[in-house]
Amino acid sequence: MSHRPRSGLAAVSSALLAMSRHLETRDVLKTIVASARELLDAQYAALGVPDDHGGFAQFVVDGVSDAQWKAIGPLPRQHGVLAAMLHEARPERLADVRKDPRFEGWPDAHPDLVDFLGLPIRDGDETIGALFLANKNCPKPEGSCGFTQEDEELLALLAQHAAIALTNARLYERSRELTIAEERSRLAHELHDAVSQKLFSLRLTAQAAAALVDRDPARAKGELHQVAALAAEAADELRAAVVELRPAALDEDGLIATLRTQIQVLDRAHTARVTFTGVGYRALPAAQEEAVLRVAQEALHNALRHADAERVDVSVERRGPGAVLRISDDGTGFDPAAVGRAGRHLGLVSMRDRASGVGGTLTVDSVPGKGTTIELEVPGG
């Protein structure tokens, strides 16, 4: 490939860098498909990840409009040339896919494919996907394939890196699932500790009220007021935990709406005043937004449960292509020099891990008796 122009090598480099930039599996699939279509100048490109039932768990296309894709209907099955690529694990380069004996047709709304280049994506001995392109944008003499041997070699190189990017994305998602499971376990422990203490106090106070109701009605009334207050606190603890157990809101509503909703609930659930502002923010990749959300939750937890803060202010603002999260409280504060001991207790280690995991930085400014400010800066996509 030494005779390829520098612009071609630059395009390959850009495609590989784009693939390595994403962590979500579907984002990786979309990037691979778009990069392949642009690199080989094809009209259509697609990538399918097979399931274990003769179909595709995921299927991503490029060059087809949303309306056309919707009209095509259900995802394709593993048959014809697609099945050959998956099960025989070999490239397919055809002058006219419609004339191949394995061709089994396609839905009415499907674009008309002619010349075809397809390759399996393999991770060791496992075929983890099928990548193909159709209708190369070039003059095609009758009966010849628009895709060349050089195109096939280039797509093979792309497929090798696609296998690495897909494997990394899968590992990342599994790691995130484990992290979510760990957080749910942590929340379960917190919920058990906090609510159990409230309910235990509630039971003792109710018993005291029952014992006093006949001989000292005035004191019994006071104890019953305490019962009502404890019951309200237990309900607030439950409500706050339920909010934290809903990570799906981030995907559905976006970071700003999710943070605003959670902070409104926390403001109602605690005596401290909790505020939120968002300035000039624009959407970030999913991994960065999740890191911002989790750091905010951890810092809010510290301020409201451990720092005895009366006011907590949270803000997210745009900084260049990225964003900055800032959480400031007027609580007890701590000595950052003792971070080895206090840091683990306050979750600073996990917050720093989340920051570094998305290429961000975490800054902690705290003085005993003068509150704490935590700032997370994350880059854009």
Salt bridges, closest charged atoms under 4 A:
GLU24 OE2 - ARG176 NH1 2.67
ASP62 OD2 - ARG37 NE 2.58
GLU88 OE1 - ARG90 NH1 2.80
GLU92 OE2 - ARG90 NE 3.11
GLU92 OE1 - ARG102 NH2 2.88
ASP96 OD1 - ARG98 NE 2.92
ASP100 OD1 - ARG102 NE 2.80
GLU104 OE1 - HIS79 ND1 3.49
ASP112 OD2 - ARG98 NH1 3.00
GLU150 OE2 - HIS3 NE2 3.34
GLU150 OE2 - ARG4 NH1 2.99
ASP151 OD2 - LYS136 NZ 3.41
GLU152 OE1 - ARG93 NE 2.95
GLU183 OE1 - ARG294 NE 3.20
GLU183 OE2 - ARG354 NH2 2.02
GLU190 OE2 - ARG186 NH1 2.70
GLU190 OE2 - HIS301 NE2 3.24
GLU190 OE1 - ARG305 NH1 3.61
ASP193 OD1 - HIS192 ND1 3.50
GLU233 OE1 - LYS198 NZ 3.81
ASP236 OD1 - ARG239 NH1 2.69
GLU237 OE2 - LYS198 NZ 3.89
GLU237 OE1 - ARG305 NH2 3.58
GLU244 OE1 - ARG186 NH2 3.84
ASP267 OD2 - ARG273 NH1 2.84
GLU290 OE1 - ARG176 NH1 3.17
ASP313 OD1 - ARG311 NE 3.04
GLU375 OE2 - ARG319 NH1 3.95
GLU375 OE1 - ARG326 NH2 2.80
GLU377 OE1 - ARG319 NH1 3.15
